Amino acid sequence: MCPIVPYLQTVAVFLSALTLVGLSVDRFRAVVFPLRPRLRSRQVLSAIAVIWLLALFIPSPVAIFSRVEPDSGLCREMWPDDVWQLVYTASLMALQYFIPLAILIVCYSTICYVIWIKKPPGEAENARDRRLAVSKRKVS
């Protein structure tokens, strides 16, 4: 059980992060490019498969290097070199947290800009409405 439990915990975190990224990218496409066609079911299934493969593959070193420590009986990662552990931990932090966070920030800030600040094409402006109303009164 020692290699399996930490591996499955890491897989669950990756699945959560990558699923949130996938949802935010889909929302981004729907809001920023509303006239583009939606993804086909085959494309969606491919994206889901990529998310699952990444979530299962990236944490595999956790399962490989997790062992029960003989002295204390604790389950720990036994890396052959401390540098490997440092590199893997830093890359895991980037892949689990920083990169998804950056993608989420870009997607949702662009969505907020499009919804709240940018005026959609054809939206009437106050000055134009007043000019049209005045010109209608002049004709009448």
C-alpha positions as protocol buffer text, in pm:
chain_id: "A"
residue {
  index: 1
  type: MET
  ca { x: 0 y: 0 z: 0 }
}
residue {
  index: 2
  type: CYS
  ca { x: 291 y: 236 z: 55 }
}
residue {
  index: 3
  type: PRO
  ca { x: 355 y: 315 z: -314 }
}
residue {
  index: 4
  type: ILE
  ca { x: -14 y: 315 z: -409 }
}
residue {
  index: 5
  type: VAL
  ca { x: -165 y: 565 z: -162 }
}
residue {
  index: 6
  type: PRO
  ca { x: 72 y: 862 z: -224 }
}
residue {
  index: 7
  type: TYR
  ca { x: 53 y: 794 z: -598 }
}
residue {
  index: 8
  type: LEU
  ca { x: -328 y: 801 z: -599 }
}
residue {
  index: 9
  type: GLN
  ca { x: -328 y: 1118 z: -388 }
}
residue {
  index: 10
  type: THR
  ca { x: -102 y: 1289 z: -640 }
}
residue {
  index: 11
  type: VAL
  ca { x: -312 y: 1159 z: -931 }
}
residue {
  index: 12
  type: ALA
  ca { x: -625 y: 1305 z: -768 }
}
residue {
  index: 13
  type: VAL
  ca { x: -460 y: 1647 z: -734 }
}
residue {
  index: 14
  type: PHE
  ca { x: -348 y: 1640 z: -1097 }
}
residue {
  index: 15
  type: LEU
  ca { x: -692 y: 1534 z: -1217 }
}
residue {
  index: 16
  type: SER
  ca { x: -852 y: 1821 z: -1027 }
}
residue {
  index: 17
  type: ALA
  ca { x: -607 y: 2082 z: -1154 }
}
residue {
  index: 18
  type: LEU
  ca { x: -612 y: 1964 z: -1515 }
}
residue {
  index: 19
  type: THR
  ca { x: -991 y: 1933 z: -1520 }
}
residue {
  index: 20
  type: LEU
  ca { x: -1025 y: 2290 z: -1394 }
}
residue {
  index: 21
  type: VAL
  ca { x: -786 y: 2403 z: -1667 }
}
residue {
  index: 22
  type: GLY
  ca { x: -989 y: 2217 z: -1930 }
}
residue {
  index: 23
  type: LEU
  ca { x: -1313 y: 2373 z: -1809 }
}
residue {
  index: 24
  type: SER
  ca { x: -1165 y: 2722 z: -1805 }
}
residue {
  index: 25
  type: VAL
  ca { x: -1027 y: 2685 z: -2158 }
}
residue {
  index: 26
  type: ASP
  ca { x: -1368 y: 2565 z: -2279 }
}
residue {
  index: 27
  type: ARG
  ca { x: -1540 y: 2862 z: -2113 }
}
residue {
  index: 28
  type: PHE
  ca { x: -1276 y: 3094 z: -2258 }
}
residue {
  index: 29
  type: ARG
  ca { x: -1346 y: 2964 z: -2609 }
}
residue {
  index: 30
  type: ALA
  ca { x: -1723 y: 2996 z: -2561 }
}
residue {
  index: 31
  type: VAL
  ca { x: -1708 y: 3357 z: -2436 }
}
residue {
  index: 32
  type: VAL
  ca { x: -1421 y: 3504 z: -2637 }
}
residue {
  index: 33
  type: PHE
  ca { x: -1502 y: 3326 z: -2965 }
}
residue {
  index: 34
  type: PRO
  ca { x: -1881 y: 3277 z: -2950 }
}
residue {
  index: 35
  type: LEU
  ca { x: -1925 y: 3222 z: -3323 }
}
residue {
  index: 36
  type: ARG
  ca { x: -1674 y: 2940 z: -3353 }
}
residue {
  index: 37
  type: PRO
  ca { x: -1823 y: 2592 z: -3355 }
}
residue {
  index: 38
  type: ARG
  ca { x: -1821 y: 2393 z: -3033 }
}
residue {
  index: 39
  type: LEU
  ca { x: -1581 y: 2104 z: -2990 }
}
residue {
  index: 40
  type: ARG
  ca { x: -1696 y: 1775 z: -3133 }
}
residue {
  index: 41
  type: SER
  ca { x: -1746 y: 1482 z: -2900 }
}
residue {
  index: 42
  type: ARG
  ca { x: -1435 y: 1313 z: -3038 }
}
residue {
  index: 43
  type: GLN
  ca { x: -1225 y: 1621 z: -2953 }
}
residue {
  index: 44
  type: VAL
  ca { x: -1373 y: 1635 z: -2603 }
}
residue {
  index: 45
  type: LEU
  ca { x: -1300 y: 1265 z: -2547 }
}
residue {
  index: 46
  type: SER
  ca { x: -944 y: 1319 z: -2669 }
}
residue {
  index: 47
  type: ALA
  ca { x: -898 y: 1607 z: -2424 }
}
residue {
  index: 48
  type: ILE
  ca { x: -1032 y: 1393 z: -2140 }
}
residue {
  index: 49
  type: ALA
  ca { x: -797 y: 1111 z: -2237 }
}
residue {
  index: 50
  type: VAL
  ca { x: -499 y: 1348 z: -2241 }
}
residue {
  index: 51
  type: ILE
  ca { x: -594 y: 1481 z: -1898 }
}
residue {
  index: 52
  type: TRP
  ca { x: -615 y: 1128 z: -1756 }
}
residue {
  index: 53
  type: LEU
  ca { x: -290 y: 1017 z: -1920 }
}
residue {
  index: 54
  type: LEU
  ca { x: -102 y: 1318 z: -1787 }
}
residue {
  index: 55
  type: ALA
  ca { x: -255 y: 1271 z: -1441 }
}
residue {
  index: 56
  type: LEU
  ca { x: -151 y: 905 z: -1438 }
}
residue {
  index: 57
  type: PHE
  ca { x: 195 y: 948 z: -1593 }
}
residue {
  index: 58
  type: ILE
  ca { x: 343 y: 1257 z: -1423 }
}
residue {
  index: 59
  type: PRO
  ca { x: 317 y: 1126 z: -1062 }
}
residue {
  index: 60
  type: SER
  ca { x: 465 y: 784 z: -1150 }
}
residue {
  index: 61
  type: PRO
  ca { x: 799 y: 862 z: -974 }
}
residue {
  index: 62
  type: VAL
  ca { x: 602 y: 889 z: -649 }
}
residue {
  index: 63
  type: ALA
  ca { x: 495 y: 526 z: -689 }
}
residue {
  index: 64
  type: ILE
  ca { x: 842 y: 416 z: -798 }
}
residue {
  index: 65
  type: PHE
  ca { x: 1039 y: 573 z: -514 }
}
residue {
  index: 66
  type: SER
  ca { x: 792 y: 530 z: -224 }
}
residue {
  index: 67
  type: ARG
  ca { x: 908 y: 266 z: 25 }
}
residue {
  index: 68
  type: VAL
  ca { x: 850 y: 177 z: 387 }
}
residue {
  index: 69
  type: GLU
  ca { x: 1140 y: 304 z: 594 }
}
residue {
  index: 70
  type: PRO
  ca { x: 1283 y: 3 z: 787 }
}
residue {
  index: 71
  type: ASP
  ca { x: 1374 y: 194 z: 1105 }
}
residue {
  index: 72
  type: SER
  ca { x: 1056 y: 392 z: 1165 }
}
residue {
  index: 73
  type: GLY
  ca { x: 805 y: 199 z: 955 }
}
residue {
  index: 74
  type: LEU
  ca { x: 694 y: 519 z: 781 }
}
residue {
  index: 75
  type: CYS
  ca { x: 613 y: 540 z: 411 }
}
residue {
  index: 76
  type: ARG
  ca { x: 859 y: 782 z: 250 }
}
residue {
  index: 77
  type: GLU
  ca { x: 1001 y: 861 z: -89 }
}
residue {
  index: 78
  type: MET
  ca { x: 1351 y: 711 z: -112 }
}
residue {
  index: 79
  type: TRP
  ca { x: 1526 y: 896 z: -393 }
}
residue {
  index: 80
  type: PRO
  ca { x: 1870 y: 783 z: -513 }
}
residue {
  index: 81
  type: ASP
  ca { x: 1992 y: 1143 z: -506 }
}
residue {
  index: 82
  type: ASP
  ca { x: 1870 y: 1458 z: -331 }
}
residue {
  index: 83
  type: VAL
  ca { x: 1901 y: 1657 z: -653 }
}
residue {
  index: 84
  type: TRP
  ca { x: 1648 y: 1430 z: -825 }
}
residue {
  index: 85
  type: GLN
  ca { x: 1405 y: 1480 z: -541 }
}
residue {
  index: 86
  type: LEU
  ca { x: 1450 y: 1858 z: -556 }
}
residue {
  index: 87
  type: VAL
  ca { x: 1401 y: 1871 z: -933 }
}
residue {
  index: 88
  type: TYR
  ca { x: 1096 y: 1645 z: -922 }
}
residue {
  index: 89
  type: THR
  ca { x: 938 y: 1834 z: -632 }
}
residue {
  index: 90
  type: ALA
  ca { x: 991 y: 2170 z: -803 }
}
residue {
  index: 91
  type: SER
  ca { x: 853 y: 2044 z: -1133 }
}
residue {
  index: 92
  type: LEU
  ca { x: 557 y: 1885 z: -953 }
}
residue {
  index: 93
  type: MET
  ca { x: 481 y: 2216 z: -784 }
}
residue {
  index: 94
  type: ALA
  ca { x: 498 y: 2398 z: -1116 }
}
residue {
  index: 95
  type: LEU
  ca { x: 282 y: 2143 z: -1297 }
}
residue {
  index: 96
  type: GLN
  ca { x: 25 y: 2110 z: -1017 }
}
residue {
  index: 97
  type: TYR
  ca { x: -1 y: 2470 z: -909 }
}
residue {
  index: 98
  type: PHE
  ca { x: 179 y: 2748 z: -1095 }
}
residue {
  index: 99
  type: ILE
  ca { x: 107 y: 2656 z: -1459 }
}
residue {
  index: 100
  type: PRO
  ca { x: -264 y: 2577 z: -1400 }
}
residue {
  index: 101
  type: LEU
  ca { x: -297 y: 2893 z: -1192 }
}
residue {
  index: 102
  type: ALA
  ca { x: -144 y: 3103 z: -1471 }
}
residue {
  index: 103
  type: ILE
  ca { x: -377 y: 2948 z: -1729 }
}
residue {
  index: 104
  type: LEU
  ca { x: -680 y: 3005 z: -1505 }
}
residue {
  index: 105
  type: ILE
  ca { x: -581 y: 3368 z: -1443 }
}
residue {
  index: 106
  type: VAL
  ca { x: -537 y: 3438 z: -1815 }
}
residue {
  index: 107
  type: CYS
  ca { x: -862 y: 3265 z: -1914 }
}
residue {
  index: 108
  type: TYR
  ca { x: -1085 y: 3415 z: -1649 }
}
residue {
  index: 109
  type: SER
  ca { x: -937 y: 3765 z: -1664 }
}
residue {
  index: 110
  type: THR
  ca { x: -995 y: 3765 z: -2041 }
}
residue {
  index: 111
  type: ILE
  ca { x: -1350 y: 3643 z: -1985 }
}
residue {
  index: 112
  type: CYS
  ca { x: -1408 y: 3922 z: -1730 }
}
residue {
  index: 113
  type: TYR
  ca { x: -1270 y: 4178 z: -1973 }
}
residue {
  index: 114
  type: VAL
  ca { x: -1496 y: 4057 z: -2253 }
}
residue {
  index: 115
  type: ILE
  ca { x: -1808 y: 4043 z: -2034 }
}
residue {
  index: 116
  type: TRP
  ca { x: -1769 y: 4355 z: -1819 }
}
residue {
  index: 117
  type: ILE
  ca { x: -1552 y: 4603 z: -2009 }
}
residue {
  index: 118
  type: LYS
  ca { x: -1561 y: 4537 z: -2381 }
}
residue {
  index: 119
  type: LYS
  ca { x: -1879 y: 4649 z: -2555 }
}
residue {
  index: 120
  type: PRO
  ca { x: -2029 y: 4393 z: -2788 }
}
residue {
  index: 121
  type: PRO
  ca { x: -2066 y: 4495 z: -3152 }
}
residue {
  index: 122
  type: GLY
  ca { x: -2394 y: 4670 z: -3222 }
}
residue {
  index: 123
  type: GLU
  ca { x: -2451 y: 4783 z: -2865 }
}
residue {
  index: 124
  type: ALA
  ca { x: -2607 y: 5127 z: -2866 }
}
residue {
  index: 125
  type: GLU
  ca { x: -2431 y: 5416 z: -2702 }
}
residue {
  index: 126
  type: ASN
  ca { x: -2611 y: 5689 z: -2505 }
}
residue {
  index: 127
  type: ALA
  ca { x: -2497 y: 5976 z: -2730 }
}
residue {
  index: 128
  type: ARG
  ca { x: -2610 y: 5795 z: -3043 }
}
residue {
  index: 129
  type: ASP
  ca { x: -2951 y: 5722 z: -2892 }
}
residue {
  index: 130
  type: ARG
  ca { x: -3001 y: 6091 z: -2808 }
}
residue {
  index: 131
  type: ARG
  ca { x: -2903 y: 6196 z: -3161 }
}
residue {
  index: 132
  type: LEU
  ca { x: -3149 y: 5950 z: -3311 }
}
residue {
  index: 133
  type: ALA
  ca { x: -3426 y: 6067 z: -3079 }
}
residue {
  index: 134
  type: VAL
  ca { x: -3359 y: 6434 z: -3167 }
}
residue {
  index: 135
  type: SER
  ca { x: -3355 y: 6360 z: -3539 }
}
residue {
  index: 136
  type: LYS
  ca { x: -3685 y: 6169 z: -3508 }
}
residue {
  index: 137
  type: ARG
  ca { x: -3842 y: 6469 z: -3329 }
}
residue {
  index: 138
  type: LYS
  ca { x: -3722 y: 6703 z: -3606 }
}
residue {
  index: 139
  type: VAL
  ca { x: -3886 y: 6486 z: -3871 }
}
residue {
  index: 140
  type: SER
  ca { x: -4216 y: 6461 z: -3684 }
}
